[in-house]
């Protein structure tokens, strides 16, 4: 019977009902010990009906054992692993100790999600984790990854968390993460419900006693029940005073623990440190002394002690394990035991266990620093990291460093712990560990330089990008110069980029040297720069990693060949997805999303940025979060969504400005400028573009200024500032001098046509201003979206020149392209011009991009590429069942019934990968 929990039960019922209907989610029950969270979980489990139920509980003594909770939770459904995509299956099997390898936490999280989705067939799944605050970090990370992706699954995930303890696994709030689980606060009972509970369990109590108990316990159900059970009849009736003070917290069970026999207390102590029944009894026999153990390794006296604990209701023995009735019992046992006794028990347990358990028991038994103990922990950390347990590995390495006597070895372990924490998505912990490693590095120049490079990388991803430039530029290796160049590029610090390029030029030639030096020398206007970039690009086909493709993207961008840069960014995304290095993916997806946007694939860009944003938040890459927010702001602008554009741009700027990431500031500013341009507010748009061009490092970016110049010229012409438009064109011509691709020449031709500085008009027939330039641009365009913009501009001029018949074809092409891309302001502008030209035809037929959600559009595109559901799931961190779920939503929307028909439709709309540049 639950008292006073109507609201909490309603929230649980709603979640389970939604999960049955395919709209699952996660819910966190948060409250202090004893408020009844476990009872609420029991009530939820009773509502499961035909749903499969997976349930486990975090145990403090196992909180440092990698994947302990995940193993307990999903082991019953591990036979379903064969249904998973191979990369996900391998990651989960490695986590469960069934295979070697693993190592990528995004793949592991996706694999856990896929496994839960498989387990949810056919009637749904209820997952319950009690005492989640004691879940090991590796398990917690994987489960929270899944928790944020349940909205289309038949899964309800319930987590119970104590709030009166330091929160090592605190689930993020919805304020901190938009897809975070809903939190229900479980507080003490209201007075009427608390009084009802007391009377139901302990009979009639004096009214004054009830009021005092409720007031002193805050209505905590466990405290109420336990305290009332300990009162004498006279105290319950109010004839005798209550104990002063009333026991609380660990002291709630302190009297019971203190009253135990020596044998029972010994068993309780070992059970507080280890859960396996066999190990507990063997360890207690060792602690009792020689001659007390039977041949089985057990002691009759200790078995009597265990029976005493069971009879007193303090522990439960089931499935070969010993569990305390409540975590506060464990706390009372440890509070009542001398530290020396705890260390002795840990030492005995270290002799009886192996692997991580042995390492942590050794650490618990250590009195001062010990290299053998530290080495055991470091070895355990290595195994945890190989399985994808970065959080657990970081904890082990940090503790190993504490126990390491040699300062140099300690510094190395702290550095390794920092890297592991970073890979585990804990940037704050990583930075603290690295700061300590730096203090202890001493005079080792190689270690000092490695730590400096890591500091710079951490700053670039989550801190001040300008500070990252300062740190990284102090190094002399090519890798550090490349990192410094990347940081300077993010800041928009052209002077530093030029200096770094010149320093890189002194290194032996090779792809990375050519790319880094080429970018810097090209910015400096030196003739050697473009040649180095061309040589770097000539080796693109030999590149194997995503980072290399991003440097190739930078090289193409520096040459002004933004269409090639866009293509190379797409390749980087493909490599990152299939290489097993998906930890790079949030950063790579910045460029992939931008490439899709610039190619006019707005729905796909939206889906990629949404994925990248979620992964960047998971990874703790703050500045990458700003990048995806800025791209989403531009997409909102292109769709004419003013409120969304402003909100997203504001969120991006709130990160990028204080972190001095001028590139992202520039893109967010571009979103606002583009919104004005799309809506025909030319003067306002021109002012914003001018501000982008004038912004300095940290508040803007030279490449944003350059690549938005065609838009700035269009805004200047619309605002009537012909002189400003010509000045911008002159700057654009200088910066595009080395560009040779068709799309780059098309954009230049359009800009010249806009300003009236293009080809001379032929004498044979009258032409509108710039007509030849617009037609030349249309001939050269490889990007359908940019071709539509040029067609719109030409059609508008032809109509105003009283040539509506010629205008209509261009305007119709523009209207159809903008409609299919979802660029609604431009589509409306083209439609209005077309009507003014005398055509009032019906709207273009709905395209896939109109009919499908961004995620559905991406899945449809991958189907057209010939990928199976498992392969699509592996790329998008989904489950195969989720892919199939989306496909069965796609088919009726499009009036088709097979993958073959879907592929045929998608192919008709696939555009070549090209664009106006990397913003």
N, C-alpha and C positions, 0 to 999 in steps of 0.2 A: 504494500500500500504506500503510495506517494502522497504526501500532504503539501498543499500549497504550490504545486508545480504545474498549474494549468498552462501558463504561457510557454514554459520550456517544453512541455509535452507537445503543445500545438506546433512549435517550430520543428520538432523532430518528425512529427507526423507529416507535416507539409513537405519536408525534404524527402522522406521516403516515398510519399505519393508521387512527387514530381519525378523521382528516379524511376519508379515503375513505368511512368509515361515517356521515358526517354529524355528527360531534362534534369539530369542529376546535378550533383554539387557536393560541397563539403561544408561541414559545420563544426565549429569549435565550442565546446563547453568549457568555460573558464571560471574557476572559483578556487577558494582556499580549501585546504584539506578538510574533508568531512562534510562538505555542503551537499553531497548526494549526487555527484557527477556519475559515479559508477551505477547508482540506482537508476538514473535516467538512461544510461546506456543499456541497462538490462531491460528497461521498459521499451526502448527503441527496438532491441533485438526481438522482443516478444511480438512486435508489429510486423516483422519481416515476412511472415507467411511463407509463400513459396520461393521467396528470394533466397539465393545462396548467402550465407553469412560467414565472413572471415573475421576472426577476433583475436586480439592479443593485448598484452599489457607491457609497458616499459618497466624495466626493473633497474634500480639505481646501480646495483652491483654489476650489471651488464651494459651500462651506458657507454662504456668505452670499447665495446666489442663490435667491430665493423659488421654492419648488416644483421645484427642479432634480431632486431624487431622485424625487419623485412623478411628474414628467413622464417620466423615463427608465423608471420601473417600469411605469406603466399605459398609456403611449402605444400599445403593441401591441394593447391591447384597447379603445382609445377608440371604435372604431366601435360598441361595445355601449352607448354612453351613451344612445341613443334609448330604451332600455328603462327608464330611471330616471324617477322622479317629477320633474316640471318643476323644483321648487325645488332638488332635489339635482343634477339635470343641469346647471342653470345655474351652480351653485356649482363643480362640477368643471370645467366648460368654462372658467369664468373662471380657475380655478387653472392650467389647461393653456394659457391664452392664446388660447382659441378664442372667447371671448365677453367682453363687459364685465359688470360687476356682481359678483355673488358677495358676499363681505363677511362671512358668518356662518360661524364655524368649526365649529359643531355641524352645520349643514347640510352643510358640506363633508365633515366626517368621516363623516356618514351616507351622503353620495354616494359617497365612496371605498369604504365598506363595500358599498354596493349594486352598484357596478361590479365589485368583486372577486367578489361572489356571482354576478353574471351570468357572469363569466369562468370560474367554477367549474363551470358546466354543460358537458357532462353528467358528466364523470369526476373532478371535483375540481380544486383549484388549489393549487400550491405557490408561495408568494412568498418570495423570498430577498433580503435587503438586507445586504450586507457593509459593514464599516466604518461602521456606523450612527452612530457618534459624530460623523462628518463630514456626516451628513445635515443639510440646512438645516432650520431650526426649523419652518417651515410644513409641510414634508413629514412631519417627525417627529411633529408634533401630530396630523395627519390619520391617519397610520398607527397610532399608539398608540390613537387613538379606535377605529379598526376592530379593533385587536388585542384589545381588551377585550370584544368582542361577537361572537366567532367560535364560541361553544360549540355552536350549532345549525347551523353551516355546514360545507360540505365544503372547508374552507380551512385550510391549514397555513402559518403565517407564521414565518419564521426571521430573527432579527436577530443579527448578530455585532457585538460592542462591545469595543473596547480599554479595559482598565481602568487602564492606566498613563498616561492623559491626563485632563485636566479634563473632566468629563462634562457637556457642554451639552445632550445629548439622552439622558440616562440614563433608560432605561425604569424606571418605579416597581416596587418590589419587591411581592410579594404581601402583605407585612406593611403596606406603605404604601397599597396599593389592593387590595381583595379580588379584583378581576378582572384583576390585573396578570399579564403573561406569566410562565411558569415560567422560572427562570434556571438554567442549567447552567454551572458554573465549569469552565473549561478551563485546567488547570494544566500545569506541566512534566511530562514523561513519567517514570514510575517507572524506576528504574535498569535493570531487565532489558530493558524496551522501548526505552529510550534506547540501550543497548548494542547491541541488535538492529538499530536504525536505523543506527547508525554502521557496523556491519559490512556491512550490506546495501548501503550507498552508497559506502563508502570502503575496503572490504576489511578485512583483519586489522589491528588496532591493538594496541599494547601494552596490557595490562590496566591498567597504571598510568596511561597516557594516557587511556584511556576513563574511568576513575574521575575523573581530574582534570577532564576536559572536562565530564562530567556534573555534577560538583559545582560547577564555576565557572559553568555556564550554567543551573543549576537544572533541567536536563532539557528546556530550551526547544528544540523541534525545529529551528526556523530557525537559531538560534544554533549548535546542534550541527553542522548541515549546512554552514553558511557557514564556520565556523571550521575544521572538518576539511578543507574544500576548500582552505583557504589554508595549511595546514601542509605542510612539506616531508616527503619520505619518512623522513628521519632523525627528524624530530619525531614523526611518526605511529608510528614504531617505538620511540620512547622513547630514541633515542641522543642527541638534542639537546633542550635545554630548550624549553618552549613560550614564545611571546611574553609579555612581562610589561609592562604589563597586557594581558589579552586585550581586543580591541575589543568593545564592547557598545552597544546602543541605536543611535543614528544613526551612531556610530563603526563599527558593524558593516560598513557599506559605505563608510566614509570613505576607505580606501586606494584602492578602485576609483574613486571620484569624483575623488580628488586626482590619479590617474594619467591622467585623461582629457585629450585635446587641448583647446586653447582653444576650438575650434569646438564640440566636443561639450559642454563645460561651459556654453557660452553657450546652446546648445539646451536643455540640462538645466535651466538657470535659468529660462528662459521657460516650459518645460513644467511647472515647479513652480508657476507662477503662472496658467497657462491651459492648457486641455486641447485646444482646437480646433486641428487640425494646420495648417490654412491660416494661422490667426492666429499660431501659434507660429513658423512659418517666415518669415512677413512681418516679425514683430517682431525675430527674430534678424538678419534682413538689415538692418533699421534700426539695430540695435545695432552691427553690424559696421562701419557707416560708409558714406558715399556711394560710389557706384560699385561696390558689391559685389553689388547685387541685379540679377537678371534682369528682363526685362519683366513676368514673372508675379509679381514681388514677392519671389521666392525667391532664395536664394544657393546656388551649387553647394557652397561650403565648408560651409555650414550643413546641407545635405542629407547631405554626407559625415559631419558631426558626428552627425546623427540616426542614420545607418547604424552609426556606431561605438557609439552607445548601445544600439542593437538587438543588435548582434553581441556586446556584453558582457553581454547579458541584463538590462540595467538598465531598459529601457522596452519597451513593446509598442505597435505602431501598428495600429489596427483601427477600422473604421467612422468614418474621418475624425477620429479622436482619438488623443492620445498619453497613455498611462497608464504610470506607474511599476510595475515588477514588484512592489514592496512599498512601503508608505508610509514605511518607514525609509530608502529610497533618496532620496525627496523630502526627508526631514529632513536627510540627509547633505549634499545639494546646498545647501540653504539655510544650513545650519550652516557650510559652507565658503565662503560668499559674503559679501563685505563689504556692510553695510547700504546704503551709497551705491549699489552696483551693483544691489541689489534695487529701490531707489527709482527708479533710472533705467529699469530694465526695466518697472516699473509705469507710469511715465510714457509710455513708448512704447506699451504695451498700451492705455492710456486713449485714445490717438489712433486705435486700430484697432478699438475696440469701442463698443458703445452701451448705453443703458439702465443696468440695475443693474451689469453688468460694468464699464462705463465708470466709474460712480460709485465702486465699490470700488477699482478700479485708481487712480483719482485720489486716493482717501483713502490708499492705500498709498504713493503717490509724494509725498505732502505732507510738507513739513518745517516743522512749526509750523501755526498756525491759518490758515484760508483760507475766506472766505465763499463763493466760487464752488464750492469742493469741498464745503463743508457743504450748500450749496443743492442740489447734485446728489444728495447722499445723502438729503436730506429729500424731494426729488421722488421718488426711488426708493422711499422708505418709503411715500409716499402711494399709489403704484401697488400696492405689496405689500399694503397694508391693504385697498384696494378689492377685491383678489382673495381676501381672507380670510387672508392671511399675517401675522397679528398679531405672532408671535414675530420674524419677519424684519424687520418694520417697526419694532418696538421697538429691535432691535439697530442698524438703520440710523439711527434718530433719535438714539439715544444717542451713536453715533459722530459724527453731524453736530453734536451739541451740543459735543462735545470740540473740534471744528475751528472752531467759531463764534467770531469775535473779539468781537462785540458782546454784552455781558453780558445785556442784556434779551432779545435774540433767543435767546441760549443758554438762558435760563430757560424761555422759551416752548417750545423744542424738547425740553427735559428734561421739561416738563409733558406735552407731547404723547406723548413716549416712555413716560412713566408710564401714561397712559391706555391706550395701545396694549398695553403689557405686561399691564396688568390685563385687558383684553379677551381677551388671549391665554392667560389662565389662569396667569399668573406673578405672584402677589401680592407675593412677596418682592422681585423685581426692580422691580416697580411702586413699592413703598414707598421703596426706595432712591433711585430716580430722582426721585420726588416730593420727598424730603427735600433732595436736591441742588438741585432747582428752587426750593424755598422759600428756601434759603440765597442764591440768586443773583437772586431776584426784585427786590431793591432796593426802591425807593420807589413802585413801580407799584401803586396800591391795587386796581385791577380784577384784575390778575394775582394779587396776594396773596390776594384774596378767592376767586378761582377755585381756587387751589391749596388754600386752607383747606377749601373745599367737597369737593374731591376727597379730601383727608386724612380728612375726616369719613366720606365714603362708604366709603373703604378700611377705616377702623377698624370701621365698622358691619358690613361683610361678613366681615372676617377678624381683627379686633382686639378691642379693649375697647369695648363698646357705650357704656359710661358716658363714656369719653373722647370718643367720637363725639358725644355730646350736648354736651359742653363745647365742642368745636371748632365744631360747626355752630350752636349757639345764639349764637355771637359775631357771626353775620351778620345783616343786616337785610332782605335780599331775601326775597320770599315763597318762592322755591325753597329757600333755605337754611333758612328757618323750617319748611317742610314736611319737609325732610330731618331737621331736628333733632327735630320731632315724631315722625317715624317711629322715630328712634333712641331717643328717650325712651320710646316705646311698647314697643320691644323690651326695654329695661331694666326697664320697669314703674315708671318714675319719674313718678308722678301729678302731683306738685308742678310739675315742669318742664313737663309737658304742659299744665297749666292756664296757666302763665305764657306759654308759646309760643302757645297759643290766643288769649290776650288780645292779644299783639303782632301776631298775624296779622289780628286783627279790624280793625286800623288800616289795612290795605291795601284797595285797591279791590275791590268784590265781584266774584265769579266762582266757578266751580265749586271750584277748589283752595282759594281763600280761605275759602269757606263751609264746606268739609269740615274744613280744619285748625282754623279758629276754632270751628266747631261742636263738634268733639270736645273741645277744651279747655274751652269754656264749659259744655258739658253735664257734664263731670266736676266742674266747679266748682259745679254746681247752679244756674247762672244761667239764667233763663227764656229768654234769647235763643238759647241753644245748640241746643235741639231744632228750633227754627224754621230755623236756618241749615242743619242737617243735612237737614231735609225739603226745603229749597230745592235743596240739592246733589243729593239723590236724584232730584228731579224732572227733572234733566237727564241722567240715566244713558243714555238712548237715544241721546244725541248724542256720547257718549264713543267715541273711536276707538283708544285705546292701553290696554295692559294696566295701566300704572301708574294711570291714571284709574279703571279698574274696581276696583283694589285700594283706592283712596281711598274709592270708593263702598262697598266692603265694610266699611271702617273706620267709615264714617258709619252704616251700618245696624247694625253691631255696637254702636256707642255708644248707639244708641236702644234697644238690647235686642232688636232684631228679628233674631235669629240665623238664622232660616230664610231671610230675605232676604239676609243677609250670605253665607250659603252659596251661594245662587243666583248672586250677583254674583261670588264667587270662581271659580265654574265658568266664567262668561263671561270672566273675566280669562285663564284658561287657554286658552280657545278663541282669544281675540284674540292671545295671545302666540305660539301655534303658527302662525297664518296670516299674521301681520304681517311676518314676516321679521326680527323682533327677538327671535330665540330666545335671545339672550344673557341676557335677563331670565327665561328659562323656569325655571331651578332655583329661583328665589325664588318665582315665581308658583305653581309646583307645590306649594310648602308649603301654600298655602291651598286649592288644588284637592284635594290628598290629604286634608286635614282635612275639607273639605266632603263628600267621598265617604264618609269614615268616619262623620261625624255623620248622614249620610242612611242609614246602615246598609249601604252598599255596600262591605263590608270588603275583598272581593277586589280591587275596582277601586282602592280607596284604597291597598292594598298595592302594586299594580303602579305607581301614580302615584308613590308615595314611593320605590320602588326606582329608578324612572327618575330622579326628582329627585335622589336621593342620588348616583347615578352622575354626573349632569351637574354637580352641585355640587362633587363631587371633581374633575371635569375642569376646572371653572372656578376652583378654588381658593377657593370661598366657604365658609370654615370654619364660620361660624355657621349657614349654611343646611344644611350637613351635620348639625349638631346638631338642626335642626328636623325633618329627615326621620327621623333616628334616634329622636327622641322620639315622632313619630307612629307609627313602626313598633313602638315599645314599647307604645303604647296598643292597637294592633291585636293584638299578642301577648297582652296582658291580656284583651281581649275574647274571644280564643280559648282562654283558660285555660292559655296556655303560660308557666309560671312562669319557667323557666330563660331562655327567649328574652327575656321581658319584662325581667327583671333585667339581663341582659347589655346589651340595647339602651338601657335607661334609664341604666345606668352609663356607657356610651360617650357618650351625649348629655350627661350631667352633667359628664363630664370635659372637655368643650369649653365648655359653656354657663356653668358656674360661674366659671371663671377669666376668661372673656370678658364676664362681667356681663350675660348675656342672660337676664334674668329670665323672659321669656316662655317660652323653651325649658326653663329650669329648672322652671318651673311645669308644663309639659306632661309632662316626664319624671317629676316627682313625682306628677302625676295618673295616669300609667300604673300606678305602684305602688299608689296608692290604689284605682284601679279594679280591679286584680287582686284585692285583698282583698275588695272589694265583690262582684265576680262570683262569688268562691268562698265567699261567705257569712261572711266573717270581719269582721263588722260593727264590732266594737270597734277592731280594727286599722285598718280603712278610715276610721273616723271620726277617729281620731287623726291619720292622714295628711291628711285633708281639712282638719282644724283647722290643721295646720301650713301647708298651702297658703294658707289664708285669712290667717294671721298673718305670712307671709313678706314681707320688705321688698324694695325695688328691688334688682335684680341677683340676688336669690335667690328671687324669686317674681313674680307679676304680678296686678294687680287684676282684669284681665278673666278670667284663669283662675279666680281665686277666685269671681268672680261667676258665670261660666258653669258651674262645677261645683257650684254651690249645690244644685241639685236632687239631685245624687248625694250631697252632704254631708247633706242632710236625710234621704234614704233611709237612709244609714248611721247617722245619729243615732237614728232611730226603731228600726232594727234592734238598735242597741246599748242601747236603753232610756233614752236621754237625751232625754226629751220637752222639757225646758226648752231644751236646746241646739238642738233641731230648730226650736222656735218662734222662738228668737233669730235663727237663720239665715234663717227665712222672712221675718221683719220686714226684714232687710237686703235680701233678694231682692226684696221688694215695692217697696222704695224705689228700687233700681237698675233695676227694670223698669217704672217708673211711666210712661215714655213709649212703651213697646212697644205696638203695635197689631195685629200680625199674629196669625193664628189659632194658629200653633204656639207663639208666646211666651205667649199666654193659656192654651193647653193645659198647658204646663209649670207655670205658676203654679197652675192648678186642681189639678194632681196634687200639687204641694207642699202646698197647703192641705188636700187630702184626707188626705195622709199625717200631717199634724199635728192633724187633727181640727178645723181652723178654717175648713172650707169651707162650702158651702151647708147650711142647716138641713134636717134630714131631714123628709120629709113625714109627716104623722100617720096616713095611711090604712093603711100597712102597715109592719112592722118592717124596718129597714135596717141594714146593717153600718156601722161607723164610717167616715165619709168616702165612702160609696158614691156619693152624688150628685155629689161632686166628681170622683171617678174617671170616672163616666159623662159628665160635662161635658167632661173632658179628652179622652176617647175621641171625643166628637163633634167636637172642635176640631182634633185632631191632623191634620197634613198629612204627617208623617214616619212611615212605617210602622214603623220600628224603635222610635221612642219610643212609638208606639201600642202596640206589643207589650209594652214595659216596663210601661206603664200597665195593660194587660189582665192581665198576670201579677200585678201587685199587687192588682187587683180580684178576680181569680180566687182568689188565696190567701185573701183576707178572706172571700169568699163560702163557700169550702169550710170554713174554720174556724168559720163561723157556721151550719154544718150545712145549707148550701144547695148541695149538689154539682151538682145538675142545672143551676143557673144558672152555676156556676163553670166547668163543662166547656167551654162555648163559648169563653169568654175564654182559658182555659188552652190550648185547642187552637190558637187563633189565635196566641197568643204562641209556642207550641212550633214551629209551622210557620215563622213569621217568623224566629225565632232560628236554626233549622236552615238555612234558606235563606241567611241572612246569614253563617253560620259562627260565630256567637257561642255556642260549645258549652257553656260553664258555665251560661248562662241557659237554653239549650235543655234541658240535663239537669234544671235546677231546675223548669222548666215541665212536663217529662215526668213527673217524680216527683210533682208536685202533681196532674197529670191522673190518674195511676194511683191516688193517694190519693182522688181524687174519683170513682173507680169506673170509669174508662175505661182500658183497656189496649190501645188500638188500635195499629196498626202505625205506624212512623215515617212522616213525610211523604215523598213521593217525592223522590228526589235532584233538586236544582236545578242549574242551570247553574253557579252559583258553587261547588257541591260538586264537580262533575265536571271543571271546567276549572281550569287554572292561572291566576294573576292576569293574566298577559300574554294568555292565550287569551280570558279573560273580557273584557278591554278590546277585543280585536280583534272578538270577537263583537258587542259593543255598537256598535262603529263600523260593522260590516256592517249591523246593524239600522237605523242612521242613514242607510243608503243610500250609504256611501262605497265607492269602488272600492279594489282592492288598492294601486294607486299612491297614492291619496289617504291611505289608512291608513298606508302606508309613510312618506309625507311628514310626517305628524303625529307618528309614534312613532319617527322616526329609524331606521327599518328599511329593508330592501330589499323590493321587491315579491315576490321569490321567498321571502323569509323569511315574509312575511304568508301567502302561499299554503301554505308548509310548515306553519304553525300551523293554517290552515284544514283541511288534510287530516288533521291530528291531532284537530281538533275534531269533524269529521263522525262518525267511528266511535264516539267517546265518547258522542255523543248519539243515535246510531242514525239519522242523517239523511244526505242526500246532495247537498244544494244550498244555495246562499246564501239562497234564498227561504225554505226550511224553517228555516234558522238564524235569519233575521231574525224569523220568526213566533214562534219559541220565546223569543227574547230580549225581544221587545216585551211578552210576557206577564209578564215579571219586572222590567221597567224601573220604577223608582220615581221619583216626583217629586223634584226637587232641593230638599231642605229639611234642616234640622238643628237641633241645640240651640245652636249657637254656633260661633264661630271660636276655637279654642284655640291 
